[in-house]
């Protein structure tokens, strides 16, 4: 069973994440940040990850701590659920259209956390959500999942579409990368012998 549960409590947030890599996209999301709830529901569905996320955060201040800390906890859940990473495909990529936007994402479950981020989101907010938090979420996810994640906007003018396309694209890239390759089951996909 490739699954993990992470509980993270700080002075700013109280988070619980439960992740099943080999799921069907069932999710229960309650982050206290409405737009992020919507994005994580899409993420679970497109990645076919069973995902539960609950967060009590200091949203009276803003959504920054909740969004970043959820990214941290989700990244830790991916890392733990992958274990030694035996038999995984390791790499995944997706070019995903979302109306006028077109988002490229590529992931390497390398054991090294890195985000390369190139989105040009035209507005500062979508509803009450600060669009700059998109980068904070994915940086926290990539560093704590210990993966290399590239995100690039190829087209797009609508902020909601750009961000939604990004969550869908990254989910599908991760879906591909975490799959077990039946030809290499039990093998670590690296000449180093460890990821």
Phi and psi in degrees as GROMACS dihedral restraints (atoms count N, CA, C in turn):
[ dihedral_restraints ]
;  ai    aj    ak    al  type     phi  dphi    fc
    3     4     5     6     1   -93.6    20    10
    4     5     6     7     1    85.7    20    10
    6     7     8     9     1  -143.7    20    10
    7     8     9    10     1   164.1    20    10
    9    10    11    12     1  -155.7    20    10
   10    11    12    13     1   153.3    20    10
   12    13    14    15     1  -129.7    20    10
   13    14    15    16     1   130.6    20    10
   15    16    17    18     1  -122.2    20    10
   16    17    18    19     1   130.9    20    10
   18    19    20    21     1  -117.2    20    10
   19    20    21    22     1   125.4    20    10
   21    22    23    24     1  -130.6    20    10
   22    23    24    25     1   118.1    20    10
   24    25    26    27     1  -122.9    20    10
   25    26    27    28     1   127.5    20    10
   27    28    29    30     1  -132.2    20    10
   28    29    30    31     1  -177.2    20    10
   30    31    32    33     1   -69.8    20    10
   31    32    33    34     1   -10.0    20    10
   33    34    35    36     1  -112.8    20    10
   34    35    36    37     1   -28.2    20    10
   36    37    38    39     1  -143.9    20    10
   37    38    39    40     1   155.1    20    10
   39    40    41    42     1  -131.7    20    10
   40    41    42    43     1   106.9    20    10
   42    43    44    45     1  -124.0    20    10
   43    44    45    46     1   141.8    20    10
   45    46    47    48     1  -130.6    20    10
   46    47    48    49     1   127.7    20    10
   48    49    50    51     1  -125.3    20    10
   49    50    51    52     1   131.3    20    10
   51    52    53    54     1  -124.9    20    10
   52    53    54    55     1   127.7    20    10
   54    55    56    57     1  -131.4    20    10
   55    56    57    58     1   133.9    20    10
   57    58    59    60     1  -122.9    20    10
   58    59    60    61     1   114.0    20    10
   60    61    62    63     1   -66.2    20    10
   61    62    63    64     1   -37.1    20    10
   63    64    65    66     1   -99.5    20    10
   64    65    66    67     1    57.5    20    10
   66    67    68    69     1  -104.1    20    10
   67    68    69    70     1  -157.3    20    10
   69    70    71    72     1  -129.2    20    10
   70    71    72    73     1     5.0    20    10
   72    73    74    75     1    97.0    20    10
   73    74    75    76     1    11.8    20    10
   75    76    77    78     1   -69.9    20    10
   76    77    78    79     1   135.2    20    10
   78    79    80    81     1  -146.3    20    10
   79    80    81    82     1   153.5    20    10
   81    82    83    84     1  -134.5    20    10
   82    83    84    85     1   111.4    20    10
   84    85    86    87     1  -123.8    20    10
   85    86    87    88     1   126.9    20    10
   87    88    89    90     1  -148.4    20    10
   88    89    90    91     1    87.4    20    10
   90    91    92    93     1   -96.5    20    10
   91    92    93    94     1   -13.8    20    10
   93    94    95    96     1    83.1    20    10
   94    95    96    97     1    -1.0    20    10
   96    97    98    99     1  -123.2    20    10
   97    98    99   100     1   102.9    20    10
   99   100   101   102     1   -55.0    20    10
  100   101   102   103     1   -48.2    20    10
  102   103   104   105     1   -64.7    20    10
  103   104   105   106     1   -38.9    20    10
  105   106   107   108     1   -66.0    20    10
  106   107   108   109     1   -37.6    20    10
  108   109   110   111     1   -53.7    20    10
  109   110   111   112     1   -49.0    20    10
  111   112   113   114     1   -60.0    20    10
  112   113   114   115     1   -44.8    20    10
  114   115   116   117     1   -65.2    20    10
  115   116   117   118     1   -39.4    20    10
  117   118   119   120     1   -72.5    20    10
  118   119   120   121     1   -30.7    20    10
  120   121   122   123     1   -63.5    20    10
  121   122   123   124     1   -43.5    20    10
  123   124   125   126     1   -63.6    20    10
  124   125   126   127     1   -42.2    20    10
  126   127   128   129     1   -58.5    20    10
  127   128   129   130     1   -48.3    20    10
  129   130   131   132     1   -62.1    20    10
  130   131   132   133     1   -44.7    20    10
  132   133   134   135     1   -65.6    20    10
  133   134   135   136     1   -46.1    20    10
  135   136   137   138     1   -75.7    20    10
  136   137   138   139     1   -27.9    20    10
  138   139   140   141     1   -85.9    20    10
  139   140   141   142     1   -12.2    20    10
  141   142   143   144     1    56.2    20    10
  142   143   144   145     1    37.8    20    10
  144   145   146   147     1   -97.1    20    10
  145   146   147   148     1   133.1    20    10
  147   148   149   150     1   -78.5    20    10
  148   149   150   151     1   124.6    20    10
  150   151   152   153     1  -140.1    20    10
  151   152   153   154     1   127.9    20    10
  153   154   155   156     1  -120.8    20    10
  154   155   156   157     1   128.8    20    10
  156   157   158   159     1  -136.3    20    10
  157   158   159   160     1   125.1    20    10
  159   160   161   162     1  -129.3    20    10
  160   161   162   163     1   142.4    20    10
  162   163   164   165     1  -147.2    20    10
  163   164   165   166     1   131.9    20    10
  165   166   167   168     1  -114.5    20    10
  166   167   168   169     1   109.8    20    10
  168   169   170   171     1  -127.7    20    10
  169   170   171   172     1   175.3    20    10
  171   172   173   174     1   -85.4    20    10
  172   173   174   175     1    56.6    20    10
  174   175   176   177     1   -68.6    20    10
  175   176   177   178     1   -10.0    20    10
  177   178   179   180     1   -65.6    20    10
  178   179   180   181     1   -25.1    20    10
  180   181   182   183     1   -80.3    20    10
  181   182   183   184     1   -64.6    20    10
  183   184   185   186     1  -172.7    20    10
  184   185   186   187     1  -170.3    20    10
  186   187   188   189     1   -96.0    20    10
  187   188   189   190     1     3.8    20    10
  189   190   191   192     1   -61.5    20    10
  190   191   192   193     1   -54.3    20    10
  192   193   194   195     1   -62.1    20    10
  193   194   195   196     1   -42.7    20    10
  195   196   197   198     1   -62.7    20    10
  196   197   198   199     1   -47.2    20    10
  198   199   200   201     1   -63.7    20    10
  199   200   201   202     1   -48.2    20    10
  201   202   203   204     1   -65.4    20    10
  202   203   204   205     1   -44.0    20    10
  204   205   206   207     1   -69.5    20    10
  205   206   207   208     1   -31.7    20    10
  207   208   209   210     1   -65.3    20    10
  208   209   210   211     1   -40.5    20    10
  210   211   212   213     1   -59.9    20    10
  211   212   213   214     1   -41.5    20    10
  213   214   215   216     1   -60.9    20    10
  214   215   216   217     1   -51.0    20    10
  216   217   218   219     1   -64.8    20    10
  217   218   219   220     1   -40.2    20    10
  219   220   221   222     1   -66.0    20    10
  220   221   222   223     1   -39.8    20    10
  222   223   224   225     1   -61.3    20    10
  223   224   225   226     1   -43.6    20    10
  225   226   227   228     1   -62.6    20    10
  226   227   228   229     1   -37.4    20    10
  228   229   230   231     1   -65.2    20    10
  229   230   231   232     1   -42.5    20    10
  231   232   233   234     1   -61.4    20    10
  232   233   234   235     1   -46.7    20    10
  234   235   236   237     1   -60.5    20    10
  235   236   237   238     1   -45.3    20    10
  237   238   239   240     1   -68.3    20    10
  238   239   240   241     1   -42.1    20    10
  240   241   242   243     1   -65.7    20    10
  241   242   243   244     1   -29.0    20    10
  243   244   245   246     1   -77.0    20    10
  244   245   246   247     1   -21.0    20    10
  246   247   248   249     1    56.6    20    10
  247   248   249   250     1  -128.9    20    10
  249   250   251   252     1   -78.8    20    10
  250   251   252   253     1    -6.9    20    10
  252   253   254   255     1    70.0    20    10
  253   254   255   256     1    24.5    20    10
  255   256   257   258     1   -65.0    20    10
  256   257   258   259     1   131.2    20    10
  258   259   260   261     1    79.6    20    10
  259   260   261   262     1    -0.8    20    10
  261   262   263   264     1   -75.3    20    10
  262   263   264   265     1   157.1    20    10
  264   265   266   267     1   -69.2    20    10
  265   266   267   268     1   -28.4    20    10
  267   268   269   270     1    79.7    20    10
  268   269   270   271     1   -43.8    20    10
  270   271   272   273     1  -108.8    20    10
  271   272   273   274     1   147.4    20    10
  273   274   275   276     1  -153.8    20    10
  274   275   276   277     1   148.9    20    10
  276   277   278   279     1  -151.2    20    10
  277   278   279   280     1   154.0    20    10
  279   280   281   282     1  -154.1    20    10
  280   281   282   283     1   133.6    20    10
  282   283   284   285     1  -107.2    20    10
  283   284   285   286     1   114.8    20    10
  285   286   287   288     1  -120.1    20    10
  286   287   288   289     1   124.5    20    10
  288   289   290   291     1   -85.7    20    10
  289   290   291   292     1   137.1    20    10
  291   292   293   294     1  -133.9    20    10
  292   293   294   295     1    92.3    20    10
  294   295   296   297     1    54.6    20    10
  295   296   297   298     1  -121.6    20    10
  297   298   299   300     1   -79.7    20    10
  298   299   300   301     1   -10.8    20    10
  300   301   302   303     1   -90.0    20    10
  301   302   303   304     1   152.0    20    10
  303   304   305   306     1  -139.8    20    10
  304   305   306   307     1   119.4    20    10
  306   307   308   309     1  -121.4    20    10
  307   308   309   310     1   129.6    20    10
  309   310   311   312     1  -103.3    20    10
  310   311   312   313     1   132.8    20    10
  312   313   314   315     1  -135.3    20    10
  313   314   315   316     1   148.6    20    10
  315   316   317   318     1  -145.3    20    10
  316   317   318   319     1   138.8    20    10
  318   319   320   321     1  -131.4    20    10
  319   320   321   322     1   143.8    20    10
  321   322   323   324     1  -128.5    20    10
  322   323   324   325     1   116.8    20    10
  324   325   326   327     1   -80.6    20    10
  325   326   327   328     1    66.5    20    10
  327   328   329   330     1   -85.1    20    10
  328   329   330   331     1   -16.5    20    10
  330   331   332   333     1    87.9    20    10
  331   332   333   334     1     2.7    20    10
  333   334   335   336     1  -124.0    20    10
  334   335   336   337     1   120.6    20    10
  336   337   338   339     1   -82.8    20    10
  337   338   339   340     1   121.7    20    10
  339   340   341   342     1  -155.7    20    10
  340   341   342   343     1   135.5    20    10
  342   343   344   345     1  -117.3    20    10
  343   344   345   346     1   127.7    20    10
  345   346   347   348     1  -113.7    20    10
  346   347   348   349     1   114.6    20    10
  348   349   350   351     1  -124.6    20    10
  349   350   351   352     1   124.0    20    10
  351   352   353   354     1  -140.0    20    10
  352   353   354   355     1    72.0    20    10
  354   355   356   357     1  -110.9    20    10
  355   356   357   358     1   141.6    20    10
  357   358   359   360     1  -117.7    20    10
  358   359   360   361     1    84.0    20    10
  360   361   362   363     1   -84.8    20    10
  361   362   363   364     1   119.9    20    10
  363   364   365   366     1   -74.1    20    10
  364   365   366   367     1   -21.2    20    10
  366   367   368   369     1  -113.9    20    10
  367   368   369   370     1   157.6    20    10
  369   370   371   372     1   -79.6    20    10
  370   371   372   373     1   -21.7    20    10
  372   373   374   375     1  -138.8    20    10
  373   374   375   376     1   150.2    20    10
  375   376   377   378     1  -119.6    20    10
  376   377   378   379     1   110.9    20    10
  378   379   380   381     1    61.6    20    10
  379   380   381   382     1  -121.8    20    10
  381   382   383   384     1  -100.9    20    10
  382   383   384   385     1     1.6    20    10
  384   385   386   387     1   -84.6    20    10
  385   386   387   388     1   126.9    20    10
  387   388   389   390     1   -74.0    20    10
  388   389   390   391     1   118.3    20    10
  390   391   392   393     1   -65.1    20    10
  391   392   393   394     1   -23.4    20    10
  393   394   395   396     1   -65.7    20    10
  394   395   396   397     1   -16.6    20    10
  396   397   398   399     1   -72.5    20    10
  397   398   399   400     1   -15.4    20    10
  399   400   401   402     1   -58.6    20    10
  400   401   402   403     1   -47.4    20    10
  402   403   404   405     1   -64.7    20    10
  403   404   405   406     1   -40.5    20    10
  405   406   407   408     1   -61.7    20    10
  406   407   408   409     1   -41.8    20    10
  408   409   410   411     1   -62.0    20    10
  409   410   411   412     1   -50.7    20    10
  411   412   413   414     1   -70.7    20    10
  412   413   414   415     1   -30.8    20    10
  414   415   416   417     1   -65.1    20    10
  415   416   417   418     1   -45.1    20    10
  417   418   419   420     1   -63.5    20    10
  418   419   420   421     1   -42.0    20    10
  420   421   422   423     1   -61.4    20    10
  421   422   423   424     1   -50.5    20    10
  423   424   425   426     1   -63.6    20    10
  424   425   426   427     1   -44.9    20    10
  426   427   428   429     1   -65.9    20    10
  427   428   429   430     1   -38.5    20    10
  429   430   431   432     1   -86.4    20    10
  430   431   432   433     1   -22.8    20    10
  432   433   434   435     1   -81.3    20    10
  433   434   435   436     1    -8.8    20    10
  435   436   437   438     1    55.9    20    10
  436   437   438   439     1    50.8    20    10
  438   439   440   441     1  -128.3    20    10
  439   440   441   442     1   156.7    20    10
  441   442   443   444     1   -91.1    20    10
  442   443   444   445     1   125.7    20    10
  444   445   446   447     1  -129.8    20    10
  445   446   447   448     1   120.7    20    10
  447   448   449   450     1  -106.2    20    10
  448   449   450   451     1   133.2    20    10
  450   451   452   453     1  -131.7    20    10
  451   452   453   454     1   125.9    20    10
  453   454   455   456     1  -138.0    20    10
  454   455   456   457     1   132.6    20    10
  456   457   458   459     1   -88.5    20    10
  457   458   459   460     1   118.4    20    10
  459   460   461   462     1   -92.4    20    10
  460   461   462   463     1   -27.0    20    10
  462   463   464   465     1  -159.8    20    10
  463   464   465   466     1   161.7    20    10
  465   466   467   468     1   142.6    20    10
  466   467   468   469     1   142.3    20    10
  468   469   470   471     1  -133.3    20    10
  469   470   471   472     1   -13.5    20    10
  471   472   473   474     1  -100.9    20    10
  472   473   474   475     1   121.5    20    10
  474   475   476   477     1   -59.7    20    10
  475   476   477   478     1   -43.5    20    10
  477   478   479   480     1   -60.6    20    10
  478   479   480   481     1   -45.5    20    10
  480   481   482   483     1   -64.1    20    10
  481   482   483   484     1   -40.7    20    10
  483   484   485   486     1   -62.3    20    10
  484   485   486   487     1   -47.4    20    10
  486   487   488   489     1   -69.0    20    10
  487   488   489   490     1   -43.7    20    10
  489   490   491   492     1   -62.1    20    10
  490   491   492   493     1   -43.4    20    10
  492   493   494   495     1   -60.1    20    10
  493   494   495   496     1   -34.7    20    10
  495   496   497   498     1   -67.3    20    10
  496   497   498   499     1   -48.4    20    10
  498   499   500   501     1   -60.9    20    10
  499   500   501   502     1   -40.9    20    10
  501   502   503   504     1   -66.8    20    10
  502   503   504   505     1   -44.0    20    10
  504   505   506   507     1   -63.9    20    10
  505   506   507   508     1   -46.5    20    10
  507   508   509   510     1   -63.9    20    10
  508   509   510   511     1   -40.1    20    10
  510   511   512   513     1   -59.4    20    10
  511   512   513   514     1   -43.5    20    10
  513   514   515   516     1   -72.0    20    10
  514   515   516   517     1   -32.4    20    10
  516   517   518   519     1   -65.3    20    10
  517   518   519   520     1   -45.0    20    10
  519   520   521   522     1   -65.2    20    10
  520   521   522   523     1   -38.4    20    10
  522   523   524   525     1   -56.1    20    10
  523   524   525   526     1   -43.3    20    10
  525   526   527   528     1   -69.0    20    10
  526   527   528   529     1   -42.3    20    10
  528   529   530   531     1   -68.9    20    10
  529   530   531   532     1   -33.7    20    10
  531   532   533   534     1   -84.2    20    10
  532   533   534   535     1    -9.5    20    10
  534   535   536   537     1   -61.4    20    10
  535   536   537   538     1   147.5    20    10
  537   538   539   540     1   -84.4    20    10
  538   539   540   541     1   129.5    20    10
  540   541   542   543     1   -89.3    20    10
  541   542   543   544     1   110.1    20    10
  543   544   545   546     1   -60.5    20    10
  544   545   546   547     1   -24.2    20    10
  546   547   548   549     1   -74.5    20    10
  547   548   549   550     1   -19.5    20    10
  549   550   551   552     1  -126.5    20    10
  550   551   552   553     1    24.6    20    10
  552   553   554   555     1   -57.4    20    10
  553   554   555   556     1   133.5    20    10
  555   556   557   558     1    87.0    20    10
  556   557   558   559     1    -9.3    20    10
  558   559   560   561     1   -97.7    20    10
  559   560   561   562     1   146.6    20    10
  561   562   563   564     1   -85.2    20    10
  562   563   564   565     1   124.4    20    10
  564   565   566   567     1   -79.8    20    10
  565   566   567   568     1    64.1    20    10
  567   568   569   570     1  -160.2    20    10
  568   569   570   571     1   142.9    20    10
  570   571   572   573     1   -69.0    20    10
  571   572   573   574     1   -17.7    20    10
  573   574   575   576     1   -73.5    20    10
  574   575   576   577     1   -23.7    20    10
  576   577   578   579     1    85.3    20    10
  577   578   579   580     1     4.3    20    10
  579   580   581   582     1  -153.2    20    10
  580   581   582   583     1   146.4    20    10
